Amino acid sequence: MIDRRAFGKTVGLAAASLAGLQAFPATATTRAAAPTSPAVTPGTHSSFASLKQVRAGLLDIGYAEVGPARGPVVICLHGWPYDIHSFVDVAPLLAAQGYRVIVPYLRGHGTTRFLSAKTFRNAQQSAIALDIIALMDALKIDKAVLAGFDWGSRTADIIAALWPRRCKALVSVSGYLITNLEANRTPLPPKAEYAWWYQYYFATERGRLAMENPAKRHDLTRLVWDTVSPTWDFDDATFERTAAAFENPDYAAIVIHNYRWRLSLADGERRYDGLERRLAVRPAINVPTITLDAERDPFTAPPGDGSSYRNMFTGPYEHRTLDGIGHNLPQEAPTAFTQAVVDVDRF
């Protein structure tokens, strides 16, 4: 899930059925008015029509593709413990407005596989970001709007910061999530640490074994869904469609390495050291950006208006907070998420 950072809840500033409230004005600029996305009830769609596979970098990446082949590209990136179904309602809304929407399974999820059994199952942040660059190269996508939450926000933030030429615009749930390993060594207030229980569980051998056990993995991830999205009235079938992605043979290894690496309890690979040094200085993001915070997400940083990370975005910018929405923002509030993508593309 999202990076260890200041924790808290805040009063929402806008209705979840809308795009949210602009808490910070965009940089002054003239832009075309964005069309309004039609409202859709969460759960209207349950699946993608088909999945594709493409060899890209170290992986054979599974992904959904919706919309016209020659349309402007939006890449939607999921988090943990989620999968491409977080965007199952968002993708057709964007496709209806002419976008080519690409929704990949991140490494260790769904139908994405490593090409070699010898490749280290590494989930440090720069490795995942390079997966998406490799995907864009394989699909001959020069530039795209990047939109994500949780692991997906971090990945999109990194690409926007280090390879801005590849990122037309950015929608980042929870704002600036690039991991600073040194900062992660500092304890948080006890209430904040409590919310990260699974992260510390994964630091133990018991946690690793639980993730490798199908039944315990299923129940653990379901517990996370229930606790971080307290107002989302999803049914069992919705969870099970996503839980199928956790049966990937590399899932446990990727999840455990991700959280242990972020706590400096697992090493990364030297090949990524240069990128991690660039990320450690907290590079600013200057592409057009809309950040979204979910009021009922226990990881939303106080005071919940985006001010804690506002100075990390130096280009055209808006912040929106969605009242009554939890951590899986795209699936809980697909209309608002879609509108943010459409709007940021007009900056």
C-alpha positions in Angstrom: 0.0 0.0 0.0 1.1 3.6 0.2 4.4 4.8 1.7 4.9 5.3 5.5 4.1 8.9 6.0 2.0 11.2 8.2 -1.3 9.5 9.1 -4.7 10.8 9.8 -8.2 11.5 8.7 -9.8 14.7 7.6 -13.2 16.1 6.9 -13.9 15.7 3.2 -14.2 18.8 1.1 -16.4 17.5 -1.8 -19.1 15.0 -2.7 -17.6 11.7 -3.9 -20.0 11.5 -6.9 -18.3 14.6 -8.3 -14.7 15.3 -9.1 -14.1 16.8 -5.7 -13.1 20.3 -4.6 -10.2 22.2 -5.9 -8.2 23.0 -2.7 -5.3 24.6 -4.6 -5.6 26.6 -7.8 -3.9 25.3 -10.9 -1.0 27.3 -12.2 -2.5 30.2 -14.3 -2.9 29.0 -17.8 -5.5 28.9 -20.6 -6.9 25.5 -21.3 -9.8 24.0 -23.1 -12.8 23.1 -21.0 -12.9 19.4 -20.2 -16.1 17.4 -21.0 -18.0 16.1 -18.0 -17.8 12.4 -17.4 -21.2 10.7 -17.1 -21.9 9.4 -13.6 -21.5 5.6 -13.2 -22.5 3.5 -10.2 -19.5 1.7 -8.8 -19.7 -2.0 -9.8 -21.5 -1.3 -13.0 -18.8 -3.3 -14.8 -17.3 -6.5 -13.5 -14.7 -7.5 -16.1 -12.7 -6.5 -19.1 -13.7 -7.9 -22.5 -10.2 -9.4 -23.0 -6.7 -9.4 -21.7 -3.4 -9.1 -23.7 0.2 -10.1 -23.1 3.4 -8.4 -24.2 7.0 -9.0 -23.5 8.5 -5.9 -21.9 11.8 -5.7 -20.1 12.1 -8.5 -17.6 8.4 -9.4 -17.8 5.6 -10.9 -19.9 3.0 -8.3 -18.9 -0.7 -9.0 -18.8 -2.9 -6.0 -19.4 -6.4 -4.9 -20.3 -6.8 -2.5 -23.2 -10.0 -0.5 -23.8 -10.8 2.2 -26.3 -9.7 3.3 -29.8 -6.2 2.1 -30.8 -5.2 5.5 -32.0 -6.6 7.5 -29.1 -4.5 9.4 -26.6 -3.2 7.0 -24.0 -4.0 6.7 -20.3 -2.1 4.1 -18.3 -3.9 3.2 -15.0 -1.8 1.6 -12.3 -3.2 -0.4 -9.4 -2.0 -0.9 -5.8 -1.9 -3.5 -3.1 -3.9 -5.6 -2.4 -5.7 -4.8 -5.6 -5.4 -5.5 -9.3 -6.7 -4.2 -12.7 -10.3 -4.4 -11.5 -9.8 -1.2 -9.5 -10.3 0.4 -13.0 -13.0 -1.8 -14.3 -15.5 1.1 -14.3 -13.0 3.9 -15.0 -11.7 2.3 -18.3 -14.9 2.3 -20.2 -15.7 5.9 -19.1 -12.3 7.0 -20.5 -12.7 4.9 -23.6 -16.1 6.6 -24.3 -14.2 9.9 -24.4 -11.8 8.6 -27.0 -8.9 7.4 -24.8 -6.9 4.3 -25.3 -6.7 2.9 -21.8 -4.0 0.5 -20.7 -4.4 -1.3 -17.4 -1.4 -3.6 -16.6 -1.0 -6.1 -13.9 2.1 -5.1 -11.9 4.9 -7.6 -11.4 3.8 -10.5 -9.3 0.1 -10.0 -10.1 -2.4 -11.7 -12.4 -1.0 -12.9 -15.7 2.2 -10.9 -15.5 5.2 -13.3 -15.4 9.0 -13.0 -15.2 10.7 -14.1 -18.3 13.4 -15.9 -16.4 13.3 -18.1 -13.3 16.7 -16.6 -12.4 15.5 -13.0 -12.1 15.4 -11.8 -8.5 11.9 -11.1 -7.4 12.5 -7.5 -6.7 9.7 -5.1 -5.8 11.7 -1.9 -5.0 10.1 1.2 -6.4 12.5 1.9 -9.3 12.2 -1.6 -10.6 8.4 -1.3 -10.8 8.6 2.0 -12.5 11.0 0.6 -15.1 8.5 -2.1 -15.8 6.0 0.5 -17.0 8.6 2.3 -19.1 9.4 -1.0 -20.7 5.6 -1.6 -21.3 5.3 1.8 -23.0 8.3 0.9 -25.2 6.9 -2.5 -26.1 3.6 -0.9 -27.1 5.3 2.0 -28.9 3.7 4.5 -26.6 5.9 7.6 -26.4 3.8 9.5 -23.9 0.8 8.9 -21.7 -1.3 10.3 -19.0 -0.4 8.2 -15.9 -3.1 7.7 -13.2 -2.8 5.5 -10.2 -3.2 4.8 -6.5 -1.1 3.1 -3.8 1.8 1.3 -5.5 0.4 2.7 -8.7 0.7 6.3 -7.5 4.3 5.8 -6.5 5.1 4.3 -9.8 3.5 7.1 -11.7 5.1 9.7 -9.5 8.6 8.2 -10.2 8.0 8.2 -14.0 6.8 11.8 -13.9 9.8 12.9 -11.8 12.6 11.0 -13.6 11.2 10.7 -17.1 8.8 13.6 -17.6 9.0 13.3 -21.4 7.1 10.1 -21.1 4.3 11.5 -18.8 1.8 13.9 -20.4 0.0 14.5 -17.2 -0.5 12.8 -13.8 -3.3 11.8 -11.5 -1.9 10.7 -8.2 -4.0 9.4 -5.3 -2.5 10.3 -2.0 -0.1 12.8 -3.6 3.6 12.4 -3.6 4.5 8.8 -2.6 8.1 8.4 -3.7 9.8 6.4 -1.0 12.6 7.9 1.1 14.3 5.0 2.8 16.1 7.1 5.4 12.8 8.9 6.4 11.1 5.5 6.7 13.5 4.7 9.6 11.8 7.3 11.8 8.9 6.0 14.0 5.5 7.5 13.4 2.9 8.3 16.2 1.5 5.0 17.7 -1.9 5.5 16.0 -0.2 5.7 12.6 1.9 2.7 13.3 -1.2 0.8 14.2 -2.6 1.2 10.7 0.5 -0.3 9.2 0.1 -3.6 11.1 0.5 -5.8 8.0 3.7 -4.1 7.0 5.4 -5.2 10.3 3.7 -8.6 10.0 5.4 -9.0 6.6 8.7 -8.3 8.2 8.4 -11.5 10.1 8.8 -15.1 9.0 5.2 -15.7 10.1 4.0 -13.0 7.8 5.9 -14.4 4.9 4.5 -17.9 5.5 1.0 -16.4 5.7 1.4 -14.8 2.3 2.5 -18.1 0.8 -0.5 -19.9 2.3 -3.5 -19.4 -0.1 -6.2 -19.4 2.6 -4.3 -17.1 5.0 -3.4 -14.8 2.1 -7.0 -14.6 1.0 -8.3 -13.7 4.5 -5.5 -11.2 5.2 -6.1 -9.3 2.0 -9.8 -9.3 2.6 -9.3 -7.9 6.0 -7.2 -5.1 4.5 -10.1 -4.3 2.1 -12.6 -4.2 4.9 -10.5 -1.9 7.1 -9.2 0.6 4.6 -12.4 1.1 2.7 -15.0 1.3 5.6 -17.8 2.8 3.5 -17.4 0.7 0.4 -20.3 -1.7 0.1 -18.6 -4.3 -2.2 -19.8 -7.9 -2.4 -17.9 -11.1 -2.1 -17.7 -11.6 -5.9 -16.0 -8.2 -6.3 -13.3 -9.2 -3.9 -12.9 -12.7 -5.4 -12.4 -11.3 -8.9 -9.4 -9.4 -7.7 -8.1 -12.1 -5.3 -7.6 -14.4 -8.3 -4.7 -12.1 -9.3 -3.0 -13.0 -6.0 -2.5 -16.6 -7.2 0.4 -15.5 -9.3 3.4 -17.7 -8.3 5.5 -14.7 -7.6 2.9 -12.8 -5.6 4.1 -13.6 -2.1 7.7 -12.9 -2.9 7.0 -9.5 -4.6 4.7 -8.3 -1.7 7.1 -9.4 1.0 10.1 -7.8 -0.7 8.3 -4.6 -1.4 7.4 -3.9 2.3 10.7 -5.2 3.7 12.7 -3.1 1.2 10.7 0.0 2.3 11.7 -0.7 5.9 15.3 -1.3 4.9 15.0 -4.9 5.9 15.7 -6.3 2.4 18.3 -5.2 -0.1 17.5 -4.0 -3.6 19.7 -4.6 -6.6 22.8 -2.6 -7.5 21.5 -2.1 -11.0 18.9 0.3 -9.6 21.2 2.2 -7.1 21.6 5.2 -9.4 17.9 5.6 -9.8 17.3 5.2 -6.1 19.9 7.9 -5.3 18.0 10.3 -7.6 14.7 9.4 -5.9 16.2 9.8 -2.4 16.6 13.6 -2.9 12.8 13.9 -3.4 12.7 15.2 -7.0 10.0 17.6 -7.8 7.3 16.7 -10.3 6.6 19.4 -12.9 4.1 17.7 -15.3 0.5 18.8 -15.0 -1.0 17.0 -12.0 -4.2 16.5 -10.1 -3.8 14.9 -6.6 -6.7 13.1 -5.0 -7.2 12.2 -1.3 -9.9 9.9 0.1 -11.4 11.2 3.3 -12.1 7.7 4.8 -8.7 6.3 3.8 -6.8 5.7 7.0 -3.5 6.6 5.2 -4.6 10.0 4.1 -2.1 12.5 5.4 -3.3 15.3 7.7 -4.7 17.8 7.3 -6.1 16.0 4.2 -6.1 19.0 1.9 -2.9 18.1 0.1 -0.8 20.7 1.8 1.7 18.2 3.2 3.0 17.5 -0.3 1.9 20.6 -2.3 5.5 21.9 -2.7 6.5 18.7 -4.5 4.4 19.6 -7.6 5.8 22.6 -9.5 3.7 22.5 -12.7 0.0 23.2 -13.3 -1.7 21.6 -10.3 -5.0 21.0 -8.5 -5.9 19.0 -5.4 -9.2 17.3 -4.7 -10.5 15.5 -1.6 -13.4 13.0 -1.9 -15.7 12.8 1.0 -16.8 9.3 2.3 -14.4 7.4 0.0 -11.7 4.9 1.2 -8.4 3.7 -0.1 -9.4 2.0 -3.3 -10.5 5.3 -4.8 -10.8 4.4 -8.5 -13.2 1.5 -7.8 -15.1 3.3 -5.1 -15.4 6.6 -7.0 -14.9 5.9 -10.7 -16.7 9.0 -11.9 -14.5 11.3 -9.8 -11.3 9.5 -10.8 -12.2 9.6 -14.5 -13.0 13.3 -14.3 -9.6 14.0 -12.8 -8.0 12.2 -15.7 -10.0 14.1 -18.3 -9.4 17.4 -16.5 -5.6 17.0 -16.1 -5.3 16.2 -19.8 -6.6 19.7 -20.5 -4.1 21.5 -18.3 
